[in-house]
Amino acid sequence: MKYIFLGTIAPEWLGRHEKRVKACKDKAAELGMTFEGINYTQGVYDFVDVVDVSDPFIVLGFSIWYGKQGYGKITTMPAFDEAAMGKAVAAA
């Protein structure tokens, strides 16, 4: 399943980008989660990522871990592909 991460970066981590990203990728690998896209934005969120993960509890755990590290905050939401949307429309 794919999820979208809408995230912020705590000010104290803005100058330590590489260290934060490496830690996040290492934790994701440990949990069995894969980053498919990491995109930086301007506005309300500092980044929009796409991840692939087998279990929503992994997403929850990663989000809690991210906050506990002091990196910032992540808002998550499931992302459905066109086939899933077609099935949902047909079922409705």
C-alpha positions as CSV (number, residue, x, y, z in Angstrom):
1,M,0.0,0.0,0.0
2,K,1.2,3.5,-0.7
3,Y,1.0,6.4,1.7
4,I,1.6,10.1,1.3
5,F,3.7,11.8,4.0
6,L,3.1,15.6,4.4
7,G,5.9,16.7,6.7
8,T,7.6,19.5,8.5
9,I,11.2,19.8,9.5
10,A,12.0,21.2,12.9
11,P,14.2,24.4,12.5
12,E,17.1,22.8,14.4
13,W,17.3,20.1,11.7
14,L,17.3,22.3,8.7
15,G,21.1,22.6,8.7
16,R,21.5,18.8,9.2
17,H,19.6,17.6,6.3
18,E,21.8,14.6,5.3
19,K,21.9,13.2,8.8
20,R,18.1,13.4,9.2
21,V,17.4,11.8,5.8
22,K,19.9,9.0,6.4
23,A,18.3,8.2,9.8
24,C,14.8,8.2,8.2
25,K,15.9,5.9,5.4
26,D,17.6,3.5,7.9
27,K,14.5,3.4,10.1
28,A,12.2,2.9,7.1
29,A,14.4,0.0,6.0
30,E,14.3,-1.5,9.5
31,L,10.5,-1.3,9.5
32,G,10.1,-2.7,5.9
33,M,9.0,0.6,4.4
34,T,10.4,2.0,1.1
35,F,10.5,5.6,0.1
36,E,9.4,5.9,-3.6
37,G,9.7,9.6,-3.8
38,I,11.1,12.4,-1.6
39,N,10.0,15.9,-2.6
40,Y,10.7,19.2,-1.0
41,T,8.1,21.9,-1.1
42,Q,7.4,25.4,0.0
43,G,4.4,26.4,2.0
44,V,2.6,24.6,4.8
45,Y,4.7,21.4,4.4
46,D,8.4,21.1,3.9
47,F,8.2,17.8,2.1
48,V,5.8,15.4,0.4
49,D,7.0,11.8,0.3
50,V,5.5,8.7,-1.2
51,V,6.2,5.4,0.6
52,D,5.3,1.8,0.0
53,V,4.5,-0.3,3.1
54,S,2.6,-3.5,3.8
55,D,1.0,-2.5,7.1
56,P,-0.6,0.8,8.3
57,F,0.9,0.2,11.8
58,I,4.4,0.6,10.3
59,V,3.3,4.1,9.0
60,L,2.0,4.9,12.5
61,G,5.2,3.7,14.1
62,F,7.4,5.6,11.7
63,S,5.5,8.8,12.3
64,I,5.8,8.5,16.1
65,W,9.5,7.7,15.8
66,Y,10.0,10.8,13.5
67,G,8.4,13.1,16.1
68,K,10.3,11.5,19.0
69,Q,13.6,12.2,17.3
70,G,12.6,15.9,17.2
71,Y,12.7,16.0,13.4
72,G,9.3,17.6,13.0
73,K,5.8,16.2,12.3
74,I,4.3,14.0,9.6
75,T,0.7,13.9,8.5
76,T,0.0,10.6,6.7
77,M,-2.7,9.5,4.3
78,P,-3.3,6.4,2.2
79,A,-2.9,6.7,-1.5
80,F,-5.0,4.6,-3.9
81,D,-4.0,3.9,-7.5
82,E,-6.5,4.0,-10.4
83,A,-7.3,0.3,-10.2
84,A,-8.3,0.7,-6.5
85,M,-10.4,3.8,-7.4
86,G,-12.2,1.8,-10.1
87,K,-13.0,-1.0,-7.7
88,A,-14.3,1.5,-5.1
89,V,-16.5,3.2,-7.7
90,A,-17.8,-0.1,-8.9
91,A,-18.6,-1.2,-5.4
92,A,-20.4,2.1,-4.7
